[in-house]
Amino acid sequence: MDGILVVERSATLSHLLNRTLVAAGMSARSELSSYLETIDHLQRSGELEQPYRMLLVGAPARMTREFGALLEFLRGDGKSLPLLMMAHEQSTELSAFAQARNQTSLVLWANFNRIPGAIRTLIPDADESHAAPPAPARNGAAGAIRILFVDDSQSVRLAYRQLLERNGFDVDTAGTLAEAREKSVTGAFDLVIVDYFLPDGNGDELCRHLSGRPGAPSLAIITGTYREDVIKRCLDAGAMECMFKNEAKELFLARVRTLARQIQTQKSVESERQRLDGILGSVGDGVYGVDGAGIVTFINPTGLRLLGRSDETEIVGQSAHANIHYAVEDGRRIEPGESVLERAYAQGESLSAHETVFWKKSGEGIPVECTVLPLAIAQRREGSVVVFRDISDRKSAERLRWELTHDRLTGLANARHFNHVLTEELNRRRDQGGYAAVLYIDIDRYNYIIDVAGSAGAEQLLVDVASTLGKRLRDGDLLARIEGDRLALLLARVQLENLYPLADGFRELLHQCQYEAHGQKRQATASIGVAVVSKDTPSSEYALEHARLACKGAKQRGRDQTEIYVGEHDARIAREIESGWTDRLRSALEQERFIFLVQPIVPLAALPETEGAVVQRQGWRVNGAGSKGHEYLFEVLIRMVGKDGQLISPSVFVPLAERVGMMPKVDLWIITRLLRHLAGLKGLTAPIAFNVNLSNMTLADPESLALIEAAIRSSGVPARQLVFEITETSELTSLHTARKFISALKKLGCRFALDDFGTGFSSFTHLRHLPVDFVKIEGSFVEGMAGSDLDRKMVASITQLAQSLKLKVIGEHVDGFATLSALRASGAEYAQGNYLGEPRPLRSIEFGALFPHV
């Protein structure tokens, strides 16, 4: 019963006390083996207002200091607690203590069958909270417990047989161990009660013999004398109970009924297990269970068959992750923490229709759909049940449909599917209005990439591009591989005023993708053409073709550019784009929302020929020990600051400014603000100059020429510090006008550079007719020099031609010391690229500190 504290140092005697209490329909709330710990425990239980109703304590054979302390406590603070003491023999001291203390009884271990009666005397209501156990089935009735009673005395066998049969048990008897063994083979018994001392051996021998058999019965020992060593040997041999012939028959029957209830419960569990095994065996799906740690606890025959196993011992007791779902579809092994199923096991989560791959014993993967359900028993989580089915046939059909609409290499949609989705989007625009956009993306110099990286490297770049762009797609967007290195991107629901930054963002995103050329990582670039899709767009083919034409224009402007196609029939769209950007550019000029970045253009003669000797200052590799006397150039790069603080690149706002006729104003603003900054530089003795880009529109505007001349004259800045760059790819409307513009500023002392030389057919025409001072070789030729004999010859030829015309050569895109050395060997005078210095804000540069000895 609740409220009894049992204290006994011997584990065997403690077990005996507990069995006795259970057989009498009582139970202990707590068990202790230390007398001093008992004192502390009783004190704390009182403080917590959880007092015990009585104390059942086994006294030691000899009085000890610790037991004496417990008796002293029970005389004082614990005097009101009912006490039942068990003693090995009657002693004067214990008898005196029991007589002097109220509510105290003393029982010898030899008479331990008196324990229930003594408890009821101390606690009269000890049985009120315990219902009488149900009577077992009558003799011969279905489900009756079959008992084999073994004793060498015929009269004892008869007495116990009659007692047990009167109480509904089915009983057989045996007089020897040999007879008991024989009957246990021919008859199925639920319980064997055996006398310890028999003519042909001891009862623990029969316990040991029977307990090792499959389906072994429950075992109990009955003996006429109490000996602790006998009880211990019997319990070790497999006996569940020890009973004594001199105890009350009611106590004997109570113990047998307790064993009977346990046997009936075990039978019910086994019957239910067999029923569930039958159900699981007939289920067409695989079923297995796991505990919270992911260890398999059972698996049905279908699950074994699907996983290619013949015996459940190959899986049960082992990790489900390590044996069933240790890898993903492509065979790549994953850690348990990466497994969705493993997390579900550990956290008790449900999964429904989860698709994954299970692995057979042979190593073959099978696609499955599985459901994970947490398993709860008595409101306690006991693991999970997994139901799975082979979906190979369904996956094969899905794979076939997927291959009809997708590109195998990149996993992107193919051209056919893209056209279908684009047609659907076009129909939506006709019904709902608004705009969408098609981006035609062409990787720059893809044939060169194939040459230097190989076909496998070039294909891997395509895969990386597809993955990188795919991360930025919104719901409704679609990325497809049209052919080769050309991709198409459908952007659903776009605002025209944000179309340029949105499209150009994908171009900049591509810079994250790299390929390997001659042992070095190269940054990939792409040209992007954009076509607007509206309700007036006649067809999907029309939109895609115009996006392609815009991409072609972007390549002609120098690659790594974004261009939007607006045809003569799209006047309304052009007006919307232009009006929005006119206001945006005018606002940026008025609010001075442009920032200057600079990148060094370093004279090669100032750099040592060994990399370790190059001096770094402010994060730039700009000089060495012999840098004195050389002129340094710095290219001025412009970024427009949007109202949201986002930086907008020139590839976005320059084409728009040219379209709306505002580029001359932007160029003039840049020049005047740069002159103002240069005028404020103090104590600078090194010869430096700044390269500023001029648009074709500005070159053709006489008014801009006059304003620039006036700005230079009034600034006080030496005109030689300005080097104006004109792009080789620009379609100059009039070489005569451009020549006149250049000549006028050269008279002031300004110099000019022809940028991106070598990208178009007009290169040599410009070089022949325009009075420039520098030639900047297009970077794609320079970055390949370290590993390409053709690129080295190309750069050397351009350098030789330029120098024959008294021009100095600048090599762009220098990305490493090997490229720098190759450029030096070609005879070029200047180098520019991120290896020497990445662009930094103009205001952050201390030019005096860059050249401390000049």
N, C-alpha and C positions, 0 to 999 in steps of 0.2 A: 504494500500500500504506500501511497505518498506520505512522506513525513518521517520515514525511518532512516536513520544514519547507521550504516554498518561499518564497524571498525575491526579489522582482523589483519594481522601481519602476514599470516600464511595464505598464499594464493589458493591452495587447495581447500583450506577451511573456509575461506571467503566464498569460493565457488559453491561449497556445500551449503553455506548459509543462504546464499541467493537461490539455489535450487529448492531449498526447503520453503523459503518464503513464496516463491512462484507457485509451487505445488499447493500451498495453502491459500492461494488466491491473493497473495500480498506481494509487495515489491519494495525494494529500497530506492529512496530518492538519491542517495549519494553513498559512495564507498571510499574509505580511507584506510591506510595501512600504518599511519604514524599517530601515536598518542598525543604528542605535542601539537601536531598539525590539527588534531581533532579539537583541542582547546581553542586555537585560533579560529577554526572554521565555525565552531558554535558561537563564539563571540560575534563574528561578522554576520552570521545569519540572523542574530538578534538585532544588530544594528540596522540591517536591511529589512527588518520586519518580515522575515521569512523563517520563523523558528521551526525546529523539528518537533514531531509529536513524541518520539522516543529514540533511545540510543541502544543499539545492539552491539556489544563489544566483547571481543574474545580476550580473556585475561592471559598473560604470559605464564609459562610453567613456573617461573620464579619472579618474585617481585623485582621491578626495575625502577630507577629514578623517574623515567618518563611516565610509566604507568602510575606511579605514586602521585605525580603532578596532576594527572587526569583525575584520580580519585579525590584529590584535594579540591580541584575545581568543581567536581560534582557534589562535594559537601557544602561548597559555598555558592558561587554565582550560578552553578548549574543544578542546584538542589531540587528544583521543581521539575526537572526533565525525567520522565519515566525511563528506567534503566533495566535492561536484561543483560546479565553477565554470563558468558560461557567459560567454564573452567575445566581443566584437565582432571583436577581432583579437588576434594573438599579441603579448604585450609582455614585455620582459625581466623586469620586476618580478613579474608574475603567474606567469611560467614558473619563476622562482627560488623563489617562494613554494610552488608546487606540488611542485617537486623536493625542497625542504627539509622539507616536512611529510608525515608518514605518512598513508595512507588519503585521498589527495587526487588528484582528476582534473580536468583542464582541457579543456573542449570548446568549439569555436567555434560561434557561432550558425549559421553556414553549414552546419555538420555536425550540426544538432540531432537528426537521425535516429539518431545514435549514443548518445543519452541513455539508452534502456533498457539497452543493452549495458554502458555505463559504470556504471550503477546496480548491475547484476548482478555486475560485477567488484568493486565496493566492498562489496556486501552479497550474498554468494553465494546465500542462501536467500530472495531477494526474491520469488520466484514460488511458494514452497511453500504459502502460505495462499490461493492463488487458483486455482480450478478453471478449466480451459480452457473458453472460451465454446462453446456448442453450435453445431454446423455448421448453416448455413442450409439451407433446403429445396433440393433438387436442381432443376436447370433444368427448367422445365415442370411441376414438381410443384405441387399445390394449395397456395396460401399462399406461393409463392416471391416474393422481393422483386424487383420490376422496376426496372432501373436504365437510365437514359439517360446514356451517356458521350459528352461533346462535346469534340472536339479537331480541329484543322485538319490534323494529321498522320495519314495513313492507317495507317502502321506503328504509331504509338502507339495508335490506336484498336483495331487488331487485337490488339496485345499485351495491353492491359488487358481487352479483351473476353474473350480466351481465359483470362486469369487469373481473372476474375470468374466465368465460366461453369464453370470447373473447380471452383470453390468453391460451386457451387450457386445462383448468381444468374441471373436472366433478364435478358439485356442487349440493348440496342439502342444504335446510335451515330448521331452527327451530326457534320458537319464545320464547320458555321457556326451563327451565332446564328439566322439565318432558318430553317434546316432544323430546329434544335432547337425553335423556337417552333411550327413546323408539326406536328412529331411530338408535342409536348406537348399539342396540341389534339386530335389523333386517337387518341392512346394514353394510357392511365392509368399513369403512372410513380410509384413510391414514392420514388425517389431520383434526383436529377440531379447528376452530377459534371461540372463544366465547367472547361475550361482558361481561364485568365484572359485571355491574349492570343489573339484570334481575328481573322481577316481583316476581318470586318464589325462589330467592336466588342469590348468587354471583357466578361469573364464576370460582373462585378457587374451589368451591364445586364440579363442574362438572369435573374439572381437577383431583381433588383428587379421584373422583369416577372412572373415566376412566383409570387413570394411574395404578391402582392396578389390572387391568384385564389382562389375558394372551393375547398377540397379540395387546396390546393397541395402538391406533393411536398416532401420534405426536400431541402435544397440543400447542395452542397459545392463548393469551389474547389480545383483542382489546378493547380500552376504549377511552372515549372522553376527559378525564382530566388526567393530570399527577400527581400521588402521589407515593412517594417512598415506603410507607408502603404497598400500593396495589400491586406494582410490586414485592416486596419481598414475599408477601403472595402467589402470583401466581407462582413465581419461585419455592418456597418451595413446592407447591402443585403438581409440575411436569410439568409446562409449559416450553416450550423451548424458547419462544419468547414473548415479549410484544410489541404490535403495538398500534398506536394512530390514531383516526379518523381524526384528523386535520393535519396529515402529508400528504405530497404529495403522489398521487396515484402511481407514479413511485417508490417511496421508499417502499410503501406497497407491490407492485408487486415484487420488488427486494428481499424483505424479504421472501415472499412466495416462490419465485423461489429457494432461498437458502435452505429453508426447504424442498422443493421438491427434490432438488439434494440429500440432506441427506437421504430422504426417499427412493429414487431410489437406492442409494448406499447400504442402509440397506437391501432393497429387493434383490439386487444382491447377497449380502453376504449370506443372508438367503437361497436364491435359490441354491447357490453354496454349502452351508453347507448341504442342503438336498440331493443334488446330490452326494456329497462325502459320506454322511451317507449311501446312497443307495449302493454306490460302496463298502464301508467298510463292509456293512451288507451282501453283497453277496460274499465277499472274503472268501476262505476256510481256510486261516491262521488267527491266532490271531494278532490283531494290537492294539497297544496303544501308546499314546504320553506322553511325560514328559517335564517339563520345566528344566531349568538349575540346579535347586535344587533337581531334581528327583521326583517331585510331578506329579502324573498322571493327565493329562488334558483331555483325552478322551480314550475310549476303545470300540472296535466294538463287536457285538453280539457273534462272534465266540470266541473272546478272553474271554468274560465273561463265555461262556459255557466251554471252556477248563479249566478255573480256578475255575469252580464250583460255580460261582456267578450268581445270578438271576437279579440283579439290578446294574447299573453302579455306583450308589451312594455309593456302598460298597467299591469302589476303587478310583473313580475320586475325586480329591482333597486331596488324601492321598499319603504317600511315597510309591513308587514302591518297594524300598528295604524292607521296613517293612512289606509289604503285599504280595509280589510276590517272591522275590529271597533273602530271609533273611538267608538262610542256604545252606550248601553244601550237596552233595549227601547222606552222612551218617547222616544227621540231625544236624550236629554241626553248631550252629549259628555263623555268622561272622559279624564283624563290617562293617559299610558302606565303610570305607577306604580299606577294604580287597576285596570288590566286584569289579570285572572287569566292570560290567555294570554301577555301580554307578560312577566309574571314567570316563567312556565314556560319561555319561550324563553331568558331571561337566565340562569336558574339550572339549566337542563338537567333540569327536572322532568317527570314524566309526568302526564297527565290522562286520565281515562277517562270516557266518556259525559258530558262537560261540556256543558251546555246554555247557549247564548248567542244573540246576534243578529249575523249578518253583513249587510253593507250592499252592495247592488248599485250599479252605476255610476249608475243612475237615482236613487239615494237611497232606494230601497225596501228596507226591512229584511226579512230572512227568518230565521225561527227555525231554528237548526241544532243538531245534536248532534255534538260533535267529540271526537276523541281525539288527544292530543299525545304523540309518542314521541321521546325524545332520539336523535339520529343520531350513531353513533360509527364512525369509520373508522380502522383500525389503532390501536384503543384510545385514540383522541383524539376528544373531542367536537367535532363539526363542525356543530352546529345542531340543528334539530328537524324532524320530519315531522308534518304535521297532516292528518288524514283527517276529512272532515266530510260530513254528509248533511242534506238539507232535511227538516225534520220539521213542515212547515206543516200537513199533514193531521192528524197526531197532536195537534198543539197545538190545532187547531180543536176536536177532540173533547174534549180536556182542558178547553178554555175553556168549552165548553158545559156540561160536568159541573160545573165550578167555579161558573158563573153560577147553576146550579140550587140551589147550597148556600151561596152567599155574597152579601153586600151589595156592590153595585158601588161605592158611594161610599167606604166605609171599608175594604173588603177583608175585613171580619169575617164570621164565619158568620152566616147569617140565622136567623130564628125557627124555621123548619122543621128545619134541621139541628141547631140547639141542642136542640130538644125530643128529637130522635133520640138525640143523644149523652147528654143528661140521663137518658133512659130506660135506656140502656146502663149508665150509672153507678149508677142506682138498682138495677138487677139485680145489679150487682157488690156493692153494699152488702148486698143480701139474701143473697148467697152467702157473702160474706167478713166481714160485720159492719163495724163502724167507721162513720165519718161523712164526708160531703161537705157542701158548702154552695153555695147559689145566692145571688148578690148581684144585686139589682135596682138599677141605677144610673140616676138621673134628673138631668140637668143642670139646675141651678137657674135660673129666670127665662129659659128658652130663648126664649120669645116676645119678651121684651125685647131679647135679644141679636140676634134677627132684625131688630128695629126699628132698632137702633143700628148694627149691623155689616153689615146686608144679608144676603140669602140666601147669597151666596157666602162672606161672612165667617163666618156661622154654620155652614155646611157644612165650611169649613176647620177650625173649632174641633172639630167632630166627628171629622174625620180626625186631628187632633193628639191628641185624647183617646184614640182607638183606638190610635194609635202609642205614646203614653206608657204606657197601661195594659198594652199588649201586651209591653212590655219586662220586666215583672215576673212574667209567667206562668211557671209551672212545667210540667214534663212532665205531661200529663193534664188540665191546665186548659184551658178554652175560653171565649173572649170573643166575644159575638155582639151584633149590633144587632137589637133586637126590633122597634122602630118609632120613627120620629121621632128624638128625642133620648134615647131610653131604650135602655140597654144591659143585657145580662145576662151574668154571669160565673159559670162553674161552677168551683169549687175542689174538686179531688179530694183525698181523704185529708187530712182536717184533724183537729186535736185541739181539743176543745171549749174547753178553758181558754185556748187561743191564738186562738180565732176572732174575738173582739172586736178585739184589736190588729191581726190580719191584715186583717180587713175594713176597719178604719178607716185602715190604711196606704194603701189604694187611694184613699180619700177625700182624704187629705192629698197623695197623689201628683198628684191632679188639679189642685192649686193651681199646678202648673208650667205648665199650659195657659192661654193668654191669648187675648183677642179685643180688637179695637180699637173704642172707642166715642168719637166726637167728638174724634178725634185722640190719644186716650190709650189706653195698654194697660191692660186690666182683667183681673183674675185670675178664672178660672172656678172655680165650686164645684159640688158635686153632693150630693144626698141619696142615701143608700144603705140599702136594706132587705136583711136577711139572713134566709134560711130554712135550717134544718138539714135535711139529707137523711140518713135512716137506713134501716134495714131495715123500719121500720114506716111509712115514707112511702108513701101509697097510689098516687101517680102523679106524673109529671113536672109535669102541670098544677097539681096541688095545691101542689108546692114553689114553682113560679114565682108562683102567685097569692099565697101567703103572703109571699114576698119583696116583692111589689108592695105588699101591705098594710103591711108594715114600713117600706117606703120612704115611703109616704103619712104614716105616723106621724112619721118623721124630718123631713119637710117641715113638719108641723104644729108640731113643736118648735122651728122657726126656721130650717130649711134648713141645708145644710152639716153634716149630722148623720148618724150611723150608728145603726141600730136593728135588733135581732135579734128576729124573731118566734118566740115560744114559745107555742103554743096550749094549750088546756086538755087536749088529748089527748097532749101532749108532756111530761107531768109528769116522766118519767125524765130527759129531756134537760135540762129546767129545773133539776132537782136537781143534775145533773152540773155545769152551768154555775155555778149559785149556790154550790155547796159549794166549788168551786175558787176562785171570786172572793171568797168570804167569808174564806177563809184568806189569800188574797193581800192583801186590804185590811187585815185585822187585823194582818198582819205589817208592812205598810207604815206603819201608825200607830204600832206599837210601836217600830219601828226608825227612825221619823221620816224615811221616804223620800218626802217631798213637798218640792218647792221652790217658792218664790214668785217670780213675775215681775211687773213693774209696767209699765203703759203710761200716759203722761200724758194727762190730759183738760184741755185748755188753755182758759182764758177768752179769748174772741175779743177782748174789749176790751183785753187785754194785748198783742195782736199788732198790728204796724203794717199799714197797708193796701197797702204795696208789699213785694214779696217780698224785695228786696235789703236792706231794713231789718230783716228778721227776724233775731234773735240766736240762734245755735246754741250750746248748752252740753251737754257730755257726749254729743254726737251727737243731741240733741233740739232741735227748734224750739219753744221753750216761752215765749219772751218777747221784748220789745223795750224801747225806751227808756222807755215809759210803763207798765211792768208792775207798778209799786208799788201795793200795796193790794188786789190781786185775789186771790181764793182759787183755789188749784189743787187739782184732784182727780187721783188716781192709781188706776187700776183694778188690783186684785190678781188675777193669773191663776195658776192652780195647775197643776203638772205632777207626776204620780206617777212615781217612779223605779223601774223594774222591777229584778229581781234581776240581770239582765244589764247594767244601766246604761242601758237604753233608756228614753227619756222617753215616758210614756203620757199622751195628752191627756184632758181632762175629758169630751170626747164619748164616750170609751170607758168610763172608770171611773165617771162619775157615774150613767149609767143602771143600771149593774150594782150600784152601791152603793144606789141607790134600790130596786132589785129585791129585794136581800137585807136591806133595812131598816137599812143602816149609814150613810146619808147624814147624819143628825143628828150622829153621832159624828165624821164627817169635817169637817162644818161647824164643830163646836165646837173640834176640833183646830186648824183653820185660824185661827179667831178668837183663841184663846188664844196661839198662836205669833205672830200678827201683833201683838197687844197687847204681848207681851213685846219684840218688836223696836221698836215705837214708843216704849215706855218708855225704851229705850236711846238714842234720838236726843237729842243734846246741842246746845245753842246754836242751835236752829232757831227763827227768829222769823217766818218767812213763814207765812201761813195756808194750811195744806194739810189734805186729808182723803183717806181711802182707801176706795174702793168695793170691797165684798166681796159675792160672789154667795151667796145663800141658796136652798136647795132648797125646793120645795113641801112636802116631807116634814118639814123642820125647822120651817116656818111652822105646821104643824098639830100640833106636839109641845109641850105645856105644859112638860114636864121640860126640854127644850132651852132654852126661854125663860128658865127660872129659872137654869140654868147659865150662859147667856150674860150675863144681868144680873149675876150674881155675879162673873164674870170681868172685866167692864167696871169694876165698882166697885172691885175689888181691884187693878186694874192701875195706877191713878193716871193713866191716859190720858184726856184730855177726850173724852167720848162723841161730841162734835161731829165728831171726826176719823174717825168711822165712818159710811159711807154704804152701807147694805145694798141690793143690787140683787135684785129679784124679777123673774123672767122673765114677760113678758106672755103667752107661749105656754103657760105652765104651767097645767094644769087644777087650779085651786085647789079642794080638796074642800069648803072652807067659807069663803066670804068673811067671815063673822062671826068665825071663828077667826083668819083671817089679819089682819083688822082689829084684833082684840084684841092679837095678837102685835106688830103694828107700833106700835100706840098705846103699849104698855108700854115699848118701847125708845125711842120718841120722847120719853117723859117723862124718860128719862135724858139726852136730848140727841142721840141718834142720829138720822140722817136716812135716807130711803129713796128709791130710784129705780126706776121702772118700765121694765124693759129690753125691747128689741126691739118697741117700740110700733109698731103698724100692720100686724103680720103676721097677726093673727087677728081674728075677729068679736067676741071678748070684750074688745078693747082699751078701748073707751069705758066698758064696765061696770066694769072695774077702775079706770079713771081716776075714775069717779064715786064709787065706794064705798071706795077705799083711800086713806088719808091720806099720799100720797107727796110728796116735795119736788122730784124731778127726773123728767123724761121723756127716755128715750134712744130716738131715732128709729131704726128699723131701717135698717142700713147700705145696703141695696140701693137705697133711695130717695135717700140722700145722694150716693152715688158717681155717680149719673147726672145730678145737678143741672146740671153745667156745660154739658151738651148737650141736656137735655130740659126743655122748658117745662112738661110735665106733672109731672115730678118736683119742679121748683121750686115749682109751685103746691101740690103735696101737702105738701111740707115746710113751706111758709109757712102753710098751713092748720092743720097740727098744732101749729106753734109758736104761732100766734095763739090756738088753743083752750087750749093748756097755760098760756100766760101769762095768759089770762083767769081761770084757776083759781089764779093766783099760783104757778105752777110754772116751774122753769127747764128749758131745753131743751138737750140734748146731742146733737150729730150724730155718728154713727159713720162709719167707713170713709172718712175724708177722705184721698184719695190724691194730691192735688196742690193747687197754689195756686189754680187756677181753681175747684176744688170748695170750697176754703176761702172764697173770695170770695163764691161763690153762697150758701153757708151763712150767711155774715155778713149778706148782703142779706136773707135770710129773717127775720132778727131773733133767731136762736138765740144762746144765751149761751156755749155750750161746743162745742169740736170735739175729736174723737178719731180717730186713724187713723195708719197707718204713715208718712204724709208728715210728721207732727209728731213721731213717735217710735215706733220699733218696741219691742216688749216686751224688757225687760232684767232680769237677776236683781236682786231687791230689795237684796241685800247689797252690790251694786256701786255703788249710787247714793249720791252725796254731795249730799243735799238742800240743805245750806247753800250749796254751790257753784253750785247751779242759780239761786239768788236772792241774789246777793251784795249787792245794794243795797236789799233789802227789810227 
